[in-house]
Amino acid sequence: MRYGLKEWAEGYVTITVRGKRFERFLNMVVREGLRVWNIRRVGAETCRCDILIADYFRLRPFLRETGCRSHVEQREGLPFWMVRLRRRSGLGIGAVLFFVGLYMLSSFVWTVEVTGTKQMSPQKVLQAAEQIGIKEGAWKVKLKEPLLLRKELMTLLPEASWIGVTIQGTKVTLNVVEKDDPVKPIVLGPRHLVAKKRAVIHTILPEAGRSQVKVNQFVEKGQVLVSGIIGSEERQRAVAARGTVKGEVWYTSDASVPLKQTQYRLTGEKLGQQYLIVGPYAVQVWPWNKQSFALYESKEARFMPSYAGYTSPVGWKQVEQSEVVESQVELSTEEAVAYAKRFAREDILRKAGKDAVIREEKVLHATTENGKVYVSIHFSVIEDIAVEQPIVGIPQSPEPDSTP
Amino acid sequence: MRRWSRRLRHLAGGVLDLPQDVVLEVPRITMIGHLQMYIENHRGVLHFSEKELRLLLTNGQLIVSGEQLVIRAILPEEVLLEGRIGGVKFV
């Protein structure tokens, strides 16, 4: 029955009608087909109602006939808006100019970004891009299709195997994928593999060269394991010996463990503190009173807003303190020995290298003295004992096929 | 003649199962709680104030009493009334 939007678009006025025969006036107006709404009585002889602008000008004869008088209270709707807008035309022009400006400014390229360059300098890519029109301040409409641009860029930059051109808003991203040179094999000079420790050979797997030792043979430090000199007496040639040689090495490790130990343990109680940082000073903001635990671990997080290399002097710091409780623990001798073994094992493995395996361990003796347990442990470890040693002094023999 | 016409109408209403307000010239009133009232088939406004709306019908009058009454819309044969409606009375 009512069309709020249509009324607003056509414009309407709120009028008060003063007169004794308002009902008669209303009936006449309605029968004539004028649209009147929101009728309410505001006084003994006055009523207020809304009416369309077009209908308002047709009211006069009815007002005269019933002896009523009308007075416009409020004007609303699009036509009145337009009038107001015309009065303040600067606002409208400004709004239009704003959108035009936004559209125009967004139709230019503002930034060109190069990603993915490794050997090539981004400057070079940018120069090539400038040749085909991709530069800061270029009009986007004049740029060709990204696919065409890509082709042209790739002809200009033969070093790249692929270049992606993406235009996103006012930003052009050139994604460069460079050609990878095939990995050159490392040329190895002639060398031996020698023992780096006194050991008993456990396994020997020569890949290049001639093995000089056998399994279960005892070798001294510096003894040649895999020789880099191959061939017979007359026809010799030096090569880079390769292979894995594992040997059994013996270690003795001494460790001492105190029987009384202090342990620290988190209780789970936490306290948060907020600080405001101004320059070099930190002011505690929350909580108001200074409180902390007797023993605690603290974690700190700082928030300093920074932009383009400039850090603001004002920031925020959060400190979280976690309560720690100290407790004394008395170890038994067995526990202390187990402790010592663990430490010794870690120590040995660190010495022996990462792929070493402990084959055997034996506690030689354990004594308790002055509240400490002294343990001496023997380890037998299987580890890589081969180390390269370049062959010098021996002149390199000519290639076998070149000799007669 | 009028009596004939009325009898014919009654008959049509009974036989054809037509709604009464279509056949007889009586108002059709739709109310939504005490908040809104929609009256069709009136013959004009006799009196309107915040407390009372008096409408002319073909036979008699309709008196709607209430508080803060507002005529939201009005057409030659329809009225949409809003406010706190207290009572409806046929006179």
Interface residues (C-beta under 8 A of the other chain):
Chain A: M1 R2 F22 E23 L26 N27 V30 R31 G33 V36 W37 N38 I39 R40 R41 C47 C49
Chain B: G44 V45 L46 H47 F48 S49 E50 L69 V70 I71 R72 A73 I74 L75 P76 E78 L80
